[in-house]
Amino acid sequence: MSCRTCHKRRHTLTHHFTPMMSSSQPDNYKNQDKHNDVEDHQSSAQSAESNVTLSSHIDSKVSTTLLATVLIIVRGYDSKQMTVLRALIDHGSQATFMSERAAQMLRLRRTPINGTITGVGSTKTNVKYAAEIELLSRHDPSFNIRIKTCIMSTQLTTQLPTQTISTSYWPHLQGLVLADPSYNQPGRVDLLLGVDVCAQIMKSEVIKGPPGTPCAQNTTLGWILFGSVEDKPVDKLIVMHHNLDLNDMLKRMWEQDAYDKVIPTAERS
């Protein structure tokens, strides 16, 4: 194998341009040419010692969306059975919904209906029964409202929150009587309070904290918490290290060229 540029017996990548010398030129020029070749090889060897190191550092923060949940006393209007349910406050719902599990606990008298619930992406769910219930507050004895709820045969929602939220020190929330003391622990939701109930329980007091902390709003059921909550920051260190050895690369290229060289057979010779 020879260089494609000077046709000498060396790899093309090792070629460094040197002026072509004629045979009539003095020997000192030829010696100078050899000296240049030596310097070229030395510079190639020095460049082969180069190392390339790439590193990066990334700081990431984990955030969780906190939805407003409450613990509320629910009583069957006809059965007078009473229990405490965990409810989700949903301003985007036009009606109140209850799980089948809660309806059986309260022994509700059901009324047949033919309803359709349209959700995100135009998904539709049929509702066959409704019932009347009373809502009472654990903190305000004077609060008592009677509403109609749809009974869902399917699960209302997944456990909320979806993961345990670290209760960091939030000074703006100190001393508040919470509507759901276990707001940071995943738990089942058996009641979804629609906008008709929200309008009757909301109060004007709102407390906003710094970014990454929940907001608080006062209601007749206690203070509710909601918003995007940042958990403890997690530092992720990504280091990429790569050593580039040109000598080893050239050696492998020479070996590859030797394997690729066609060996003449008896027929070709």
N, C-alpha and C positions, 0 to 999 in steps of 0.2 A: 504494500500500500504506500502511496506517495501523496505529498501535499498537492492539492489542486491548483495552488497559486504558483509555487516555485518548483514543483515536481520533485522535491527532495523526499527522502524517506522519513517522513514525519507526518503527524496529523495536521490537517488544515487549520484546526483551531489554535495550534501552537505557532502558526506562522506570524511573524511580524515583518512588515515590509522593510526591505533593505535594497539599496540601489544595485542593479546588475552590473558586474564588473567584467570587462573584457579580458582576454588572455594577454593582451599587450600592455595592460596596466602594470605598474610596478608592484613588487611583492609586498611593500609596506601597505598598499591599499588592500591587498588580499588579506594581510594579517589584520588590518583594521576591520575588514568584513568579518573575519572569524571572531575578533574581539566583540563586534556588535552582536554576533550570534550568541556569544557567551553571556553578554549583558541581557539579551532578550530572554534567555533561559532563566537567568537569575531573577529578572523582573516577574517572569511567569511563576517561578517558585514562590516569590514573595506574595504575589497576588493570590496564590493558592492557599495561603495561610489565613485568608480573611474569614471572619465569622460574622454571621448575621443573627442578631437577637431581636425578636419582636415581643413586646410585652404591652398589656393593657390592663387597666383597673376599672371595674364597673361597680358602682354602688346601686343597689336595687332596694325598693321598699315594697312591702306587701300591704295591700289595702283591701278592705272588706266593706261591702255595702250593708249598712245596718238599717233594717226596716222597723217601723214603729209597731211594737206589740204591747198588749195590755193583758192583765189578768182581770177578768170581769165575772161578776156573779150573774148566772143565767137561771131563770125560773120558768118552768112550763106554765103557760097561761091557764090551761085546763087541768093539768095533772098536779100542779103546784110542787113538782119535784124541783130541787135546787142543786146546783153544782157550780164550781168555779172552772171556767174554761180560759184557755189562752187564745186570744183573738188578734188578728192582724188588721190594722187600720188601713183601708184602701180607698183613697180619695177618687180613684179611677173606676170604681165599681158603682153601678147604678142600683144595686140591690145588696141585701145581706144574705150570706150563705152559711150553712151549718153542715158539718159532717154527719154521715149516717151513724157513726159511733156516738156522737153527742145526742142525737135525736133519740136513740134507744135508751141512753142513760136517763134522759128526762121524761121518757114515756110520753112523747108528744102525740097529740091527736092530729093526724095528717089530713090535709085537704088535697084531693087530686087536682093537678094543673097540667097544662100542656105548654111548657116554656122551652125556649132555646137560648142558650148563652153563647154569645159570640166573643171570642178572645183574640189574642194576638195572632196575626196571620189568617184571620177570618176562620179560625177553628171553631167548630160548633159542638156544644154539649147539650143534650136534652135533660130537662128537669121535669119530674113527674109528680113531686109532692112539695107542699109548703105547710108551714105551721106558724102559730103565734107564740111569741115568747116575751118575757119581761127582762130588761137589763137593769142591774143594780150596781152601784159603785161600792167598792170596799172602803172608800175614804169619805164619801159624801152621802150620808143617810137619806138626804132629801131627793137624791137622784133616782128616778124610776121612770122608765119609758117602755111602752109596749110597741113592738114592731112585728112585721111579718118576715119570716126567713124562708129561703128555699133550701130544701134538703138535698144534698149532693150524694149520689151513690158512689162517686169516685173521690179520690183524695183531693182536698182543697189545694194543698201546696206541699212542698217538701219541708223538712224540718228547718226552722229559722232560729238563729242565723245558720248558714250552711256550715260554719265551723266556729269553734270557740274563739272568742275575741278577748285578747289580753286587756284586762281592765287597768289601763295606765292611770297615772295621777292626772285627773282633769279638774283643776281648781274651779272652773265655772260650773261644775255639776255637784259640788259639795253641798250637802244639806238638803238636797231635793228628795221629795217623797215620790219614788218611781212607781209608775203604773205596772211595770213588770220588773221586779227585782232581779230576775234571772235572764235579763235581756241579752246577755253575752253568751249564754249557753244554748246549744241547739235543742229544740224541743218541738213537739207536734203542735199544729194549729188546728183547732176544731171549729173556729168561727171566723168569718171574714166580715168585718163591719164596713158597709158601703157608705156612700156619700150622704145618705139620708141620716145615718147615725152620727157621722163625723160633724155635721153642721150643728148637732145638739150637744156635743161633748167638748168641742174646742173652746179654748180661752185665748185671750189676746197676748198673754205673756210668752215671749220667745227669748231664749238665751242662745247666743251664737258664740262659739269658741274659736280658737285659732285653726288654720287649715289642718286637716287630718284628724280632727276631733268631732264628735257628734254634736248636733244641735238638740236643744231641748225645748219642748212646748208644753205648757200646762193644759190639762184637761180635767174634767170632773172625775176622771178615773185615776188621776195622778199624772206625773210628768212622763211624757213619752220621749224617747231618744231615737234619732234617725240621722242618716247622712253617711258619707264615706269616711271610714276610720282607717288610719294607717297603723299597722302593727309595728313592732320593733324592727328597725332597719336591719337588713341582712346584707353583709358585705360579700360580694363574690369577686374573687381574684382569678382572672384568666391570664395565664402566662404561656406564650408560645415561644419556644426556643429551638433554633435550627442552626446547626453547624454546616457550613458549606466548604467541602474539601475538594478543590479543583484537581489536585493530583490524583485523588481517588477516582474522580469522574473521568479524567483522561485515560487512566489505566483501564477502567471498565469499557471505555469506548474502543480502545485498542484491542481489548480482548474480544469485544463484539465483532469488530472488523475482521479479526482473525477467524472467528467462527463462520462469518459470512463469506469468506474467501472461497472461490470455487476451486476445488481440487481436481486437476485434470485426470481423466480416466484413460485407460489404455485405448479406448476407441477414439477419444478426442486427440490423444497424442499421436 
